[in-house]
Amino acid sequence: MMLHDLPEGSWYKSSYSSDTGGNCIETQPAPQGLVAVRDSKTPALGAHAFAATEWQHFVNAVRNGEFDL
């Protein structure tokens, strides 16, 4: 699901992101218990929405080396 028109001041940038224009994502809580995820370089394209449990599963898998980016 894609979300648009989310509040601009509520985005959190990944702690691995820098200000040098690299690959960055931002997240924010969204309505109905979803987590919105967008590319910080192209915020106008909107954000993908995931159930909070799905997003946490993905983050944990990456953190544990179970998902190769």
C-alpha contacts under 8 A as a table, 3 or more apart, distances in Angstrom:
res1	aa1	res2	aa2	distance
1	M	48	H	5.75
1	M	49	A	5.44
1	M	50	F	7.64
2	M	46	G	6.43
2	M	47	A	5.47
2	M	48	H	4.65
2	M	49	A	5.99
3	L	6	L	7.28
3	L	36	A	7.31
3	L	46	G	5.61
3	L	47	A	5.13
3	L	48	H	6.23
3	L	49	A	6.60
4	H	45	L	7.85
4	H	46	G	4.83
4	H	47	A	6.53
5	D	46	G	7.66
6	L	30	A	7.87
7	P	10	S	5.84
7	P	11	W	7.85
8	E	11	W	6.40
10	S	28	Q	6.01
11	W	26	E	5.83
11	W	27	T	5.44
11	W	28	Q	4.96
12	Y	26	E	5.19
12	Y	27	T	5.22
12	Y	28	Q	6.13
13	K	17	S	6.75
13	K	24	C	7.22
13	K	25	I	6.10
13	K	26	E	4.36
13	K	27	T	6.64
13	K	40	S	7.87
14	S	17	S	5.27
14	S	24	C	6.72
14	S	25	I	6.02
14	S	26	E	6.07
14	S	27	T	7.88
15	S	18	S	8.00
16	Y	24	C	7.92
17	S	22	G	7.13
17	S	23	N	7.14
17	S	24	C	5.35
17	S	25	I	7.64
18	S	21	G	7.01
18	S	22	G	6.86
18	S	24	C	7.72
19	D	22	G	7.55
21	G	24	C	7.73
21	G	41	K	7.60
23	N	39	D	7.90
23	N	41	K	7.99
24	C	39	D	6.15
24	C	40	S	5.61
24	C	41	K	7.29
25	I	37	V	6.74
25	I	38	R	5.63
25	I	39	D	4.72
25	I	40	S	5.33
26	E	37	V	5.71
26	E	38	R	5.43
26	E	39	D	6.42
26	E	40	S	5.96
27	T	35	V	6.68
27	T	36	A	5.38
27	T	37	V	4.53
27	T	38	R	6.53
28	Q	35	V	5.85
28	Q	36	A	5.31
28	Q	37	V	6.89
29	P	33	G	7.19
29	P	34	L	6.20
29	P	35	V	4.77
29	P	36	A	6.15
30	A	33	G	6.29
30	A	34	L	4.95
30	A	35	V	5.33
30	A	36	A	5.82
30	A	49	A	7.76
31	P	34	L	5.96
33	G	51	A	6.50
33	G	52	A	6.30
34	L	49	A	6.02
34	L	50	F	5.42
34	L	51	A	4.61
34	L	52	A	5.34
35	V	49	A	5.51
35	V	50	F	5.27
35	V	51	A	6.16
35	V	52	A	5.54
35	V	55	W	7.06
36	A	47	A	5.60
36	A	48	H	5.61
36	A	49	A	4.50
36	A	50	F	6.56
37	V	47	A	5.14
37	V	48	H	5.27
37	V	49	A	6.31
37	V	50	F	7.91
38	R	42	T	7.77
38	R	43	P	6.33
38	R	46	G	6.53
38	R	47	A	4.43
38	R	48	H	6.37
39	D	42	T	5.53
39	D	43	P	6.00
39	D	47	A	7.64
40	S	43	P	5.57
42	T	45	L	5.93
43	P	46	G	5.77
43	P	47	A	7.47
50	F	54	E	6.25
50	F	55	W	5.97
51	A	54	E	5.22
51	A	55	W	6.31
52	A	55	W	5.16
52	A	56	Q	6.15
53	T	56	Q	5.13
53	T	57	H	6.13
54	E	57	H	5.09
54	E	58	F	6.31
55	W	58	F	5.12
55	W	59	V	6.21
56	Q	59	V	5.05
56	Q	60	N	6.05
57	H	60	N	5.19
57	H	61	A	6.12
58	F	61	A	5.09
58	F	62	V	6.28
58	F	67	F	7.99
59	V	62	V	5.26
59	V	63	R	6.09
60	N	63	R	4.97
60	N	64	N	6.01
61	A	64	N	5.16
61	A	65	G	6.18
61	A	66	E	4.87
61	A	67	F	5.58
62	V	65	G	5.15
62	V	66	E	5.79
62	V	67	F	4.91
62	V	68	D	6.96
62	V	69	L	7.79
63	R	66	E	7.63
64	N	67	F	7.86
65	G	68	D	6.67
